[in-house]
Every structure is written in structure tokens, then in C-alpha cells.
């Protein structure tokens, strides 16, 4: 199927690569019309997004915009200088949603809020209600904590989405005004622009690349490159927290505040894709490898420390104090997707799948009305919850409400992370019920994934006479799979696999069928022994899903005295009645009887290792993403085996 | 030995119980004149305490006092409203030191700094340089974070020490002035005093009891009782952090900020001792049990969270993120000592011993010049240190410099935590080379503890004709011991033991010898299985000492791939050359060879459990209290066994 890159469609989602891209793959159009993600996206569209304006009103965000426009009275509301971004991220979510479904009442709300944003902007393009209202208009004097460029970044992202998805330019004009202002202020000393500086919270960098893609204005790309490369030179005091300890090009590991690190890395991948910068690409590949090897939780969650919202040390992956901010999961998906496109390698989408189904989705309640900011892998028996944003209990909205609208924007744009195209054909990264289209090719998919492992694909449109390659990602977790394609059947022993891709090159005809069967036998997973937090434990997984125990399914006690018997088989039980319909994994275990040691819980090892007895108990493991949707209680992903 | 309580001496240290005390025991006089603690106290006296004034000058604390007195120019220096307490804690340390040794230059420094404090006090008794200088004299408007009463508490403690140890009244006059001011302002609404409030950081409560003991003024005791009982009623918003979630009398577990919890509990024990309040006593005993059972690290360290410096959940005892603030160890010693006196039970001094030799002493460098604020039980291979106060590397002084002068005051008053007396005789809680005296009884001790297990005791003074009981604490860790007393020899099988005490009742004569031999065979210790962080691991202990591995002793790699072989014997090696002279424990281990799992550190359990091979390595375990006195590197207390 020889054709030029420019013949490929430009889907209306995030990461519309520029015409001169150096990326191996280009995002392909896709649609989700039934199944697992369709249901979650419907809740996002029907519940979460429509509730946004009311929440932004009651939290004061919209009031601040009116105040800055001189259209309201009172004081600034909110605790942080970045509260405007809650509005911008909601606008971005709504814009992606409007791109799929011309909902009139949503369109009216978007218009109304875009007008509030536009009215709050100052004549020279600057816009930040905190600095305008609280700091007397002082600008760019607290780059470490002020978040002014971070706010600009989210404004730009929202504007790009609004323009790309709906064709409307009002918000893009506001964003360009602010971007031009920033461009007139920031630059190397030799540029004559007054400030050589960066923002303590990266985001503007990746946003400026998208603005370049949307407008074709090269100076936005250059400004993004300037900001990326000025990190790590001590402009903010040299803290890892602010991504200022070491230049990205020299970094050997992810570090500091997880979301900041990941947004910066997304920008580096964007730059490498648009400019062919091999050093930035290598840095991204290197840091992704060090992150996944030693700093990623089983759920795809990232960030080991509550304190400073920080990546920890290598293999420091605590359970009850896992931070795993929902925003970090989202940022990880954004970064990995850029690397998937840049390199063409399947493993980046392996991590995306794991993150989407586990570390990300746990952040959103089943009803779309409540959220988790942090996503621990354990809640202990006897847990005393501190409440507040970092609570292990779902919350309607947060004081720092970064996560909910961030989750809304990812769900609303999810179909743009599923497939890609290149000169050879179509690559399917994630399996949904719907359609994938790249160039002249359209493939229809039907599946009940992740509950069942069968994906039935039908070629709907294809050039009649030219071979092209359908590439299917074989998930990293998949021990066994089978593919039927016409009269051929492949399995792991003879499939044309390369680098995680099953490559089917054919001259296809409409109606051709391909059936992928992924083995979903539940499995027990153990960790590298350097992950001290889970020594002697296993986790239950099934397909892409990490499972967990919840106390509510195990009456008669807590979870911290439970032991799983790894010698007994795991059983699968579909439970249409439970949590909106899930598949559980049932395992055999017992409650250990713990001898009374008096007041001191440490004792000399006595050399004998009697197998402790204990009451047998049937363990019911639910998907981790569905936890915390029933009564409060303890929860565990990792279970001791002795 | 029938005699009245008042016939017992009143040693000049912390906790001089009042004449009507309800405590079972009274502190006895003791002196340390050689051995382990003598050396550490000599460093404290010769290095740490003398360096205090210079550090307080360069950090700005003394400048602030001069500024408040109108005797300097410039602005307030320091980041916190409680910086005055660094001065007060140093004064307390210096006062205890002067009580033992009339060092003229130290006395001159104390006089000078007492004068600065006195000059900074306002006419009505109020004193807090932050509020006087930064807040325009605004008072008691931010009780949650202002620390005004906390500062008053440390001023009172310093003044009591100064008066008790040296007989001087200048600082006591200042403290009484402030205490009287507080007493005129705080009280229940019915009292007519304007503020019904408490301080977010307890400390004034225990200080006021000591002020009552020193002055005999009952209203200070009443005020302490008022403050203790007003915690837990939401006066500060109801946060556990501020000890305001639940009244102490109803609490079932320690919670919130560890140091705040422990200082409040010390005050409750003080009150129970002075008033006989059975409910407060029961609360203290209950919370001590729940703390030691499920919230205490092996080192005696307390506080599982960096975030909020908080006790965590039960059995949440992380290693690398153990907070274990040095101040929390000190507060634990103070509280446990009060419970030991109140109840007469030995286990409180068991915890004191463990804390002193491990979790506390690790906070002080061998040279007395550098400090740890947090005391983790692990520093990982590849650790990136954030620097700052919570660094895992020793620091000369902190931005929040609470720990160093706190450690100085405990070391300078340590001989007051060693022994007690009651109507039956003398109880020896901690073994040192020196003298213990209670009433007409004096006992001399010679020991090289904790390096050797022999303690030779000689009765020096005794009534000639009346029996009394010498009580020796048999440490909770001691598997084996022997006591020779005249012609009798006891061991664990036949010793007159009760509740951790070995009771020797005799009519003693001067020159009578008692030799206690505690078995110091090194041992491997395991934890309650609910302590997830150390599953599959053991720790090396010897006597009261917790040991750890340091990377510097294990060239050729890190520590996180090391496995200890629990089937091989442990050896003891005295190392006069190392770290000022220590005893190491040598164990057999290996470095595990870790298979390359690609980019994902989790993999399906394959059912076979091959014993992994790996290069044998001799493990050298040094006492935990001596760690971080050589080059930076990784460290582990808990070691995997497979």
C-alpha cells in the first residue's frame, strides 16, 4: 500500500503530528461504540462532564474569572494559584466530547465559559486570575510556585482541543494571545527578551508543541524547545521537585514530582517527533525504561511519596503509601502514547493498557461522580483516614481539583489513543468494539474485552489490489494467544511476531475476518525481589486487569491476616450483579492465627518454620479499578503466600 | 527498710515528683562516670552544647531576641514561629549540664542568653519573638499553628531545669511571668478568662506540671489539666494532627503528629502522677500498649509518615520512609519514664533502653557535630537524597532545628532516667558505670555494657540492720541471664522475677557484690506478619542494640540484592578500630543474581521455587546508632532471607 504520509487522515484528537514529523507512526481515527470503555465514556459524557460547570461555580473558579473581568464582586476563591486550570481542563474535556457528539446544551456551556475566560484576559494577552486578583498583577516573579506558564499550558491545550474538535477559534485566539505574550517575555539573554526562566510545573512545553501543530507557527515549537532545555540549570534553585536538578538530555532516571516529570517528558517526545532531535528521543527511551523497570507500581501507578508527590528511589514501591496520583497515570498515558508514535514500538502501548485499566480508571468512581486523587494499593485494617485530597475514600471534588477534569479529558479523547497508521498499514494498540481507520483502510472490531479474550476483526474498507499490514499488539502479559486469519491459525509458537506486534501482511478484501483470542486465565504475579514492599506476596491478575481484595467481600475480619494459598487453582466467576458487572477471580486462602506476643511485635526467630494454621477462607478478588465503590474498608492488591 | 517517701532524695533532674505523688516510684539520683554513655555525654558536653550559642547566633535565634528587646536592627530571621524554642532547649541542656559540672564559660554563656530572653519579654509576661516582630504583637489568634504555648512550654522547661540544677531564679522568673500571663488568658468560659483554647503543639501541659513541682503553685497543675482535657473537642478544627480529634481519655490508639501525641501523653502521665487521675493513667497505659504493639519500629522509632510527621496505621512500619523523628524518640523516652514511675512496671524502661541505644542515638553523630532529623531503617541503593531537614545524610543544623538541642537536653539529663526508689528499696532501670542512690542506699556499678553483658554491682552504703530490695530490670530482649549474689546464683529458671524485675531482698552490708550477666549472643529477629514492610526479612540484634548493614562495609555492590542465610551462625567481632570502637556481628549471605526481566519488574509465578544462586558475601552488621558516620551509601536494618 505505497502512499505518502500526508495521505493519512488527521484525526481530531490530541497529538496531531505535523507534516514533517519524524515519528514512526501517526495517530489513526477510531471510534468506540460499545463495550467496556463505551460504558465508562458514556458516564463521563452524561454525568461527569455535565456536572463540571456546577462544581467549578461552587468551588469559585468561574467566580474568579468574572472577578478578573470586573464582572463580579468579592475576593479570589480557592487555595492555589493554578485553579484556572480546572476550568481549562474541563473545557478541553468538553471540547473533545463535542467533537464526537454535538450536544447542544454542552456546546452552550462551553460557549459561556469560553466567554468568561476571554473576558478575564488582560489586554496584552496575560491571564491568571490568582496573580491578577491576589498579587496585584505582579507577573512571573514566582516561577517556582506561581504556575503561570502551567496555567497557560492548560489554556492552550483546551484551545487546541476546541479548535481541532469543533473548528471554533474563540478560545484559540485567547490562547495565542497568551502564548504570544509569553513568547515576547521568555528567552535566552541574547534574545533581548527580559526573562530567562521556566515554570516550576511543566505543561506549557507540550502545549506549545500542540499549538504549533494547530497553527503551523514555528516559533511556538521553538519556545517549547527553549523551555524544555532550560530545565536542569538551576533557574529555579536546582530542585528535582521542579525538574530543575539535571537537564533532561543528561538525566539517567525519572525523579522529583511525578506529574511534572511526565509532562516534561511528553514535551520532549513531542519535540523529538517534530524536530527529529535524537538526543531527546534517546533521553525519553532511557527514562521510560528506568521508570518501568524500577519505579512503576503493578497498576501502572507512578509516584511513591506523598511528601512532594515524588518518584521515590528505585524499587521503592510502597502499597499503603503509594501516591499514584490519578494525574500521573494520565500523564504517563500521554507520554507513552507519544513514544509509541515516535518509535513504533508496542511496549509503550502495553503500559498504556495497564495504566488505563488499573491505575488510571481506579481514579474515577463507577457512577462518575466521585474521585480518587491518590490510588494506593492497600488500605490497612484499622486505617484512619485523614480526609482531604489525599484520602483513600472517594471525594466529590478536591481542594486541589486537578484530577477530575484531567480524567474527564482523557476519557473524552480516549479513542485517539487506540490505533495508528504508517506507510505499511494499520496498527491496533488497544482492543475495543468500534472502528479503526487509517488512510483507505477501515477495520471493524467486536469484543467483550477485558472480560473475554476474543476480538473479532472485519476488514470493511481496503484497497483492492495492494497488500498492507494489519498489526495487532500482543499484550506483554499474554502468555497464550491464537489468531485465525482466513484459513491460517497462528499461536505463540508460529505467529509472525516482531517486538510485540503480530504483523499480518495480505492483500485484503472487504469482509475478511481476523479473530484474536487472548488467553485470560487468571494468574499469580510476583515482583522483582528488590521491590521490598511485596516480598513474599503475589498479586492476582487476569488479562490486563490487576485484581484486589476488598474487606466487604470477606466478612468476619480484616484483610491483613489473610494468606493466599498459591498451590490451589484460581477460578473465574462472572458476576453481572456486582459493581456494574465484573469478572471476579476466586482463590483459596486462610486467616492466619497470630500468636500473642505481648506488647512487642518483634521476636527472635526460633529456627523452626511451622506452617501456621488458620481458618480457610474463600478469597474474592475484584478488578482494582472497581474498588472503593461500596462501603469503606480495607483493601489489598498484594497478598502474602505464607 | 520502712521509711517515708519524703525521706527519699529529690534528684535535680526532670520529673521531680510532688510531695503528694501517686506514682509508684520516685526518680533516684544516679551518676555516670565511665563507659558507653559517659563517652557520648562527654561529647555532648565538650562539643555539642558549646557549639550551641554560635549556631543559634548564625541561624538568627539570638538576633530575634535582641530585636524583640529593641537592642538590634533588622528583620526577624528564621522560617517558623517556634524558633525561640531552639534557644530554650539549648538553655535546658546547658542547665542540666551545669548541674553536674560547674563549667565557668558555659555558665557565662547561659547567663548571657538568659539575659537576652529576659530582655525580650514583654511587660505583661508574654514572650514570642515571631508574634512580637512579624505579627505586630497579635496574640493567640493562630493557636493551631502559632506555637505560642508550645514556646512557653519549652521556656518553662528550661527555667525549671535552670532553677533545679543551679538554684538560679532569673529564668524561672521569666517563665512564671509568661505562665501567669497564660493563666490569666486561658480557661473555660465560666472562668471569665477570655480564651477557651489549646495549642496545636502540646508541650506547655507537661511543662506546667513541672512548674507546679518546682514552685508548689497548684494553679499551674490545674492549668495543665485544663489544656490536656480541652484537646479533642474541635477547638482547633478537630484534626488528629493537632491532637484534637478525640479526647485523650477516650482515645484507643496513638495518632496524628507523633511528637505532639507523645508530649501530650507525657503531660497526662504527669497529671496522673500528681493527682491520682485513674482515667488518665488508664488512657496512657492503653495507648502505650497500642503504640508498642503496632506502631513502633524495631529501633524504638516512632512516626511512619513524612507527610504530617504522623503515626501511620497499625502495622504500617515502612523502612526507607520511616520518619522516626529524633524528637519523637526523645518524647517517647520522656513519656515512658513517667509511666515507669507511675506504674512501677519494667516494660516502660525496656522501651526506653531500646530507644536510647537505637532510635534516639542514631540522631546524634559520633563527633557530636551533625544530626539526623529523621531516622530511616533503610537507605536504598541508588537513593537520591532530597537534602533539607529530612535528609538521610547528617546535617550540621536544620531549618527546623528542633532535634539537636532536644538531643542535647536528653543527653545532659540522662542520669535522671536510670534508677528509682520506693519504700522497698532501689530499682535499677538502665545499666551504666556509676552510682545509683535512693535514700540511705548507694550502689556502685561497673560495666562495659552494651558491648559486654556483665554488670558488677557493689553495695556502698546501706542501713545496717534493715532489709531492702534491690530490683534489677531484666531486659525484655534477654533470653538468658545469670545473677550471682553472695553464694547464690540465679538464672531464668529460678530467679525471683516479677514483671520484668529481678527482686533481691536482703539485709545488705557495704561491700556486698551482685554480678548480673546478660547473654549477648547475637540473634535474628522477625516481625509480626502484619508488618508487611519486613515480610521475609530478619534483623540482627545483640543485647539492646539493633544492627544494620552499611554499604561501605560491603564493597563491590549495593545492599538491596543481599540475602542473609539464617541457617549459618552469627559471629561477634570486636572492632576497636571502627567507629570509635564497636562490636560488629558477622553473618553469612550472598548477593542474589537477579534475572533480567526486560522493562517490567513483575512476572507470573511459575510454580517452581529454585533457590537462586549468587556470590557468597560476608555481612558486617554495625550498631544502627553508629550508622551514617562514614561515607554516604545505602543501609539496611531488615535483610531478606531468601
Interface residues (C-beta under 8 A of the other chain):
Chain A: X240 X253 X255 X288 X289 X292 X293 X294 X296 X298 X305 X306 X307 X308 X310 X312 X313 X314 X315 X316 X318 X319 X320 X321 X347 X350 X378 X380 X381 X382 X383 X384 X386 X390 X476 X479 X523 X524 X525 X526 X527 X528 X529 X530 X531 X532 X533 X535 X536 X537 X538 X539 X560 X561 X566 X592 X594 X597 X599 X600 X601 X602 X603 X604 X605 X640
Chain B: X240 X253 X255 X288 X289 X292 X293 X294 X296 X298 X305 X306 X307 X308 X310 X312 X313 X314 X315 X316 X318 X319 X320 X321 X347 X350 X378 X380 X381 X382 X383 X384 X386 X390 X476 X479 X523 X524 X525 X526 X527 X528 X529 X530 X531 X532 X533 X535 X536 X537 X538 X539 X560 X561 X566 X592 X594 X597 X599 X600 X601 X602 X603 X604 X605 X640
